[in-house]
Amino acid sequence: MIHVRVVSPAATTPELTAFLKADDAVLNVVVLPQTSKHPVGDTLHLDVLNGAANRLFGQLRTLGLVEQGAVLADTVDVWLSDTAATAEGRQSRFEAFTPVWELVDARIRSDGTYPPAWFVLLVIAGLIAAVGILINSQILVVAAMVVGPEYGAITSVARAGTHRDSSTAVRGLVALLFGFAAAIAACIALGAIIRAAGVTPHAFELGIRPVSDLINTPNVFSVIVAVLAGIVGILSLTESRASTLIGVFISVTTIPAAADIGLSISYASWSEARGSFFQLLLNVSILIVVGMIMLFVQKRIWDRVTQAAGSAPSP
């Protein structure tokens, strides 16, 4: 269930109220006339079942309340109401599982912000991955992949592509470019310091680099994993499955590839640096493209499913 607060111009409130009363999935409607001062209007509080949220938000947009008023929404984790339970029972099972697209968009927009801490986390993740590569520790490489915040920028660019929002796409791509560049530069510096200090791990000096070899050799399996990770990433966002999303973080080679580029440059291993660069470019590109396709296709499928469910007779 979702709790929604709406600020509505007084002239629009009667039409909005009539719509809310006609929808059995909208509950607990409270109208407070002339209580909002900025913007000026009436304040309405209501709860809506997830399966009806998309049509509610669509109606609020149609009435112009995004431009002339305000709409705020929060998910409700716990509710106790026989009326709500009865209304939920009347919904089809497909409606209950339908993603609420306004919430999905809000989540992606929130992840698509790039404060200084975002770049710091990307650099730190790169340094952790670099240490993992040096000592052949897969655990440290996985830890770095979890720390890295780059997937938020990737999904933001994917969403911008489906909305033809060029400014958001450019911001995300610029953040990825400078973020990875900073991580690579930090790893170059770390590799140079370790090499100058003479503390390079012996196995790494001898060329025994199993972790690095996995990273800097992109192949068809890299493509398969990146495609599957892109699919799972969008599904986890639309279904609000945070644990699954963490699985995406540790399944694609982005941060480790950036770290391996830096280390390879500092050790003058140019072929390895080139391979890691292609690995990084491959993974980021596939995640963006697959994200765009998944967002577009998933929305179209769910729209058709819910329309079909809504037109079917109630059981």
Secondary structure, DSSP 8 states (H G I E B T S, - for coil): -EEEEEEE-TTTHHHHHHHHHH-TTEEEEEEEEEEEETTEEEEEEEEE-HHHHHHHHHHHHHTTHHHHSEEEEEE-S----HHHHHHHHHS-HHHHH---HHHHHHHHHHHT---HHHHHHHHHHHHHHHHHHHTT-HHHHHHHHHH--HHHHHHHHHHHHHHT-HHHHHHHHHHHHHHHHHHHHHHHHHHHHHHHHT---HHHHTT--HHHHHHS---HHHHHHHHHHHHHHHHHHHTT-HHHHHHHHTTS-SHHHHHHHHHHHHTT-HHHHHHHHHHHHHHHHHHHHHHHHHHHHHHHHHHHHHHHHHHS---
